[in-house]
Amino acid sequence: QVALMESGGGSVQAGGSIRLSCEISELPSSNYCLAWFQQPPGKMRTAVANLGDNGSIRYTVSLKGRITISRDNAANTLYLQLDNLIPEDTATYYCAAGPRRYTDCHLVQSSYDSWGQGTQVTVLS
């Protein structure tokens, strides 16, 4: 079982940027997917980006162009960069991990079996 812990959340003015981090322990050497999800207050959790051990990357259409997912060289920290923030980006952000069963990772919640506790991002108008 993979353990994950998010950090870097906080309050930021609209139009600004924020960088979230996810510390990962006991990551498999291959065939894994890493992802970020967002859950606005009172709404369902949805995927925003994922990254596979094979270098595959996918973004949700609604955030594409304002979001970047990346990983450090040791593959023990996952990052999410959000730019040009808008109030609608206010949400709890979760990182997740799961097995990679296909060439590309999927942007569906059921594909991931390990989750962090979440970190809150508040965008001020």
C-alpha positions as protocol buffer text, in pm:
chain_id: "A"
residue {
  index: 1
  type: GLN
  ca { x: 0 y: 0 z: 0 }
}
residue {
  index: 2
  type: VAL
  ca { x: 129 y: 344 z: -101 }
}
residue {
  index: 3
  type: ALA
  ca { x: 118 y: 631 z: 150 }
}
residue {
  index: 4
  type: LEU
  ca { x: 65 y: 987 z: 24 }
}
residue {
  index: 5
  type: MET
  ca { x: 58 y: 1326 z: 196 }
}
residue {
  index: 6
  type: GLU
  ca { x: -35 y: 1657 z: 30 }
}
residue {
  index: 7
  type: SER
  ca { x: 97 y: 1999 z: 127 }
}
residue {
  index: 8
  type: GLY
  ca { x: 125 y: 2351 z: -10 }
}
residue {
  index: 9
  type: GLY
  ca { x: -239 y: 2459 z: 5 }
}
residue {
  index: 10
  type: GLY
  ca { x: -351 y: 2799 z: 124 }
}
residue {
  index: 11
  type: SER
  ca { x: -518 y: 3122 z: 18 }
}
residue {
  index: 12
  type: VAL
  ca { x: -419 y: 3307 z: -298 }
}
residue {
  index: 13
  type: GLN
  ca { x: -558 y: 3603 z: -491 }
}
residue {
  index: 14
  type: ALA
  ca { x: -735 y: 3542 z: -819 }
}
residue {
  index: 15
  type: GLY
  ca { x: -489 y: 3553 z: -1105 }
}
residue {
  index: 16
  type: GLY
  ca { x: -209 y: 3416 z: -892 }
}
residue {
  index: 17
  type: SER
  ca { x: -43 y: 3075 z: -880 }
}
residue {
  index: 18
  type: ILE
  ca { x: 5 y: 2797 z: -631 }
}
residue {
  index: 19
  type: ARG
  ca { x: 219 y: 2483 z: -621 }
}
residue {
  index: 20
  type: LEU
  ca { x: 101 y: 2174 z: -438 }
}
residue {
  index: 21
  type: SER
  ca { x: 324 y: 1886 z: -330 }
}
residue {
  index: 22
  type: CYS
  ca { x: 253 y: 1520 z: -258 }
}
residue {
  index: 23
  type: GLU
  ca { x: 505 y: 1311 z: -70 }
}
residue {
  index: 24
  type: ILE
  ca { x: 490 y: 945 z: -171 }
}
residue {
  index: 25
  type: SER
  ca { x: 637 y: 646 z: 11 }
}
residue {
  index: 26
  type: GLU
  ca { x: 706 y: 292 z: -113 }
}
residue {
  index: 27
  type: LEU
  ca { x: 634 y: 375 z: -476 }
}
residue {
  index: 28
  type: PRO
  ca { x: 649 y: 74 z: -712 }
}
residue {
  index: 29
  type: SER
  ca { x: 939 y: 63 z: -955 }
}
residue {
  index: 30
  type: SER
  ca { x: 709 y: 42 z: -1257 }
}
residue {
  index: 31
  type: ASN
  ca { x: 348 y: 20 z: -1379 }
}
residue {
  index: 32
  type: TYR
  ca { x: 193 y: 292 z: -1163 }
}
residue {
  index: 33
  type: CYS
  ca { x: -19 y: 603 z: -1206 }
}
residue {
  index: 34
  type: LEU
  ca { x: -17 y: 923 z: -1001 }
}
residue {
  index: 35
  type: ALA
  ca { x: -299 y: 1176 z: -1011 }
}
residue {
  index: 36
  type: TRP
  ca { x: -446 y: 1495 z: -866 }
}
residue {
  index: 37
  type: PHE
  ca { x: -816 y: 1540 z: -792 }
}
residue {
  index: 38
  type: GLN
  ca { x: -1017 y: 1843 z: -684 }
}
residue {
  index: 39
  type: GLN
  ca { x: -1336 y: 1862 z: -478 }
}
residue {
  index: 40
  type: PRO
  ca { x: -1504 y: 2204 z: -449 }
}
residue {
  index: 41
  type: PRO
  ca { x: -1727 y: 2263 z: -145 }
}
residue {
  index: 42
  type: GLY
  ca { x: -2052 y: 2070 z: -179 }
}
residue {
  index: 43
  type: LYS
  ca { x: -1951 y: 1915 z: -512 }
}
residue {
  index: 44
  type: MET
  ca { x: -1818 y: 1582 z: -635 }
}
residue {
  index: 45
  type: ARG
  ca { x: -1450 y: 1499 z: -656 }
}
residue {
  index: 46
  type: THR
  ca { x: -1310 y: 1499 z: -1009 }
}
residue {
  index: 47
  type: ALA
  ca { x: -971 y: 1431 z: -1163 }
}
residue {
  index: 48
  type: VAL
  ca { x: -762 y: 1719 z: -1294 }
}
residue {
  index: 49
  type: ALA
  ca { x: -435 y: 1555 z: -1402 }
}
residue {
  index: 50
  type: ASN
  ca { x: -240 y: 1230 z: -1397 }
}
residue {
  index: 51
  type: LEU
  ca { x: 110 y: 1105 z: -1469 }
}
residue {
  index: 52
  type: GLY
  ca { x: 232 y: 753 z: -1545 }
}
residue {
  index: 53
  type: ASP
  ca { x: 566 y: 592 z: -1474 }
}
residue {
  index: 54
  type: ASN
  ca { x: 609 y: 566 z: -1851 }
}
residue {
  index: 55
  type: GLY
  ca { x: 592 y: 945 z: -1887 }
}
residue {
  index: 56
  type: SER
  ca { x: 230 y: 970 z: -1999 }
}
residue {
  index: 57
  type: ILE
  ca { x: 43 y: 1284 z: -1887 }
}
residue {
  index: 58
  type: ARG
  ca { x: -325 y: 1376 z: -1914 }
}
residue {
  index: 59
  type: TYR
  ca { x: -515 y: 1688 z: -1808 }
}
residue {
  index: 60
  type: THR
  ca { x: -882 y: 1761 z: -1769 }
}
residue {
  index: 61
  type: VAL
  ca { x: -1016 y: 1984 z: -2046 }
}
residue {
  index: 62
  type: SER
  ca { x: -1149 y: 2247 z: -1805 }
}
residue {
  index: 63
  type: LEU
  ca { x: -806 y: 2320 z: -1655 }
}
residue {
  index: 64
  type: LYS
  ca { x: -577 y: 2246 z: -1948 }
}
residue {
  index: 65
  type: GLY
  ca { x: -344 y: 2538 z: -2009 }
}
residue {
  index: 66
  type: ARG
  ca { x: -348 y: 2647 z: -1645 }
}
residue {
  index: 67
  type: ILE
  ca { x: -221 y: 2327 z: -1482 }
}
residue {
  index: 68
  type: THR
  ca { x: 106 y: 2134 z: -1481 }
}
residue {
  index: 69
  type: ILE
  ca { x: 173 y: 1797 z: -1319 }
}
residue {
  index: 70
  type: SER
  ca { x: 532 y: 1690 z: -1257 }
}
residue {
  index: 71
  type: ARG
  ca { x: 749 y: 1457 z: -1051 }
}
residue {
  index: 72
  type: ASP
  ca { x: 1099 y: 1483 z: -905 }
}
residue {
  index: 73
  type: ASN
  ca { x: 1386 y: 1265 z: -1025 }
}
residue {
  index: 74
  type: ALA
  ca { x: 1355 y: 1022 z: -735 }
}
residue {
  index: 75
  type: ALA
  ca { x: 981 y: 978 z: -802 }
}
residue {
  index: 76
  type: ASN
  ca { x: 903 y: 1039 z: -436 }
}
residue {
  index: 77
  type: THR
  ca { x: 731 y: 1378 z: -473 }
}
residue {
  index: 78
  type: LEU
  ca { x: 446 y: 1471 z: -705 }
}
residue {
  index: 79
  type: TYR
  ca { x: 371 y: 1836 z: -787 }
}
residue {
  index: 80
  type: LEU
  ca { x: 71 y: 2026 z: -915 }
}
residue {
  index: 81
  type: GLN
  ca { x: 119 y: 2381 z: -1046 }
}
residue {
  index: 82
  type: LEU
  ca { x: -196 y: 2592 z: -1086 }
}
residue {
  index: 83
  type: ASP
  ca { x: -170 y: 2924 z: -1270 }
}
residue {
  index: 84
  type: ASN
  ca { x: -414 y: 3207 z: -1343 }
}
residue {
  index: 85
  type: LEU
  ca { x: -632 y: 3098 z: -1053 }
}
residue {
  index: 86
  type: ILE
  ca { x: -1002 y: 3179 z: -1047 }
}
residue {
  index: 87
  type: PRO
  ca { x: -1247 y: 3155 z: -755 }
}
residue {
  index: 88
  type: GLU
  ca { x: -1394 y: 2836 z: -906 }
}
residue {
  index: 89
  type: ASP
  ca { x: -1060 y: 2666 z: -838 }
}
residue {
  index: 90
  type: THR
  ca { x: -1135 y: 2681 z: -464 }
}
residue {
  index: 91
  type: ALA
  ca { x: -1139 y: 2318 z: -353 }
}
residue {
  index: 92
  type: THR
  ca { x: -973 y: 2045 z: -155 }
}
residue {
  index: 93
  type: TYR
  ca { x: -702 y: 1888 z: -368 }
}
residue {
  index: 94
  type: TYR
  ca { x: -608 y: 1521 z: -330 }
}
residue {
  index: 95
  type: CYS
  ca { x: -321 y: 1319 z: -470 }
}
residue {
  index: 96
  type: ALA
  ca { x: -371 y: 953 z: -550 }
}
residue {
  index: 97
  type: ALA
  ca { x: -181 y: 649 z: -672 }
}
residue {
  index: 98
  type: GLY
  ca { x: -279 y: 325 z: -839 }
}
residue {
  index: 99
  type: PRO
  ca { x: -165 y: 57 z: -1082 }
}
residue {
  index: 100
  type: ARG
  ca { x: -116 y: 139 z: -1449 }
}
residue {
  index: 101
  type: ARG
  ca { x: -310 y: -124 z: -1641 }
}
residue {
  index: 102
  type: TYR
  ca { x: -299 y: 51 z: -1980 }
}
residue {
  index: 103
  type: THR
  ca { x: -51 y: 254 z: -2182 }
}
residue {
  index: 104
  type: ASP
  ca { x: -192 y: 581 z: -2044 }
}
residue {
  index: 105
  type: CYS
  ca { x: -332 y: 649 z: -1698 }
}
residue {
  index: 106
  type: HIS
  ca { x: -704 y: 718 z: -1664 }
}
residue {
  index: 107
  type: LEU
  ca { x: -876 y: 1025 z: -1520 }
}
residue {
  index: 108
  type: VAL
  ca { x: -1130 y: 820 z: -1325 }
}
residue {
  index: 109
  type: GLN
  ca { x: -1149 y: 790 z: -948 }
}
residue {
  index: 110
  type: SER
  ca { x: -1187 y: 411 z: -950 }
}
residue {
  index: 111
  type: SER
  ca { x: -843 y: 368 z: -1108 }
}
residue {
  index: 112
  type: TYR
  ca { x: -671 y: 477 z: -786 }
}
residue {
  index: 113
  type: ASP
  ca { x: -655 y: 284 z: -460 }
}
residue {
  index: 114
  type: SER
  ca { x: -425 y: 502 z: -245 }
}
residue {
  index: 115
  type: TRP
  ca { x: -518 y: 856 z: -139 }
}
residue {
  index: 116
  type: GLY
  ca { x: -375 y: 1146 z: 57 }
}
residue {
  index: 117
  type: GLN
  ca { x: -570 y: 1344 z: 316 }
}
residue {
  index: 118
  type: GLY
  ca { x: -615 y: 1646 z: 91 }
}
residue {
  index: 119
  type: THR
  ca { x: -497 y: 2006 z: 103 }
}
residue {
  index: 120
  type: GLN
  ca { x: -725 y: 2311 z: 86 }
}
residue {
  index: 121
  type: VAL
  ca { x: -684 y: 2580 z: -179 }
}
residue {
  index: 122
  type: THR
  ca { x: -887 y: 2900 z: -146 }
}
residue {
  index: 123
  type: VAL
  ca { x: -885 y: 3154 z: -428 }
}
residue {
  index: 124
  type: LEU
  ca { x: -978 y: 3507 z: -317 }
}
residue {
  index: 125
  type: SER
  ca { x: -1159 y: 3746 z: -547 }
}
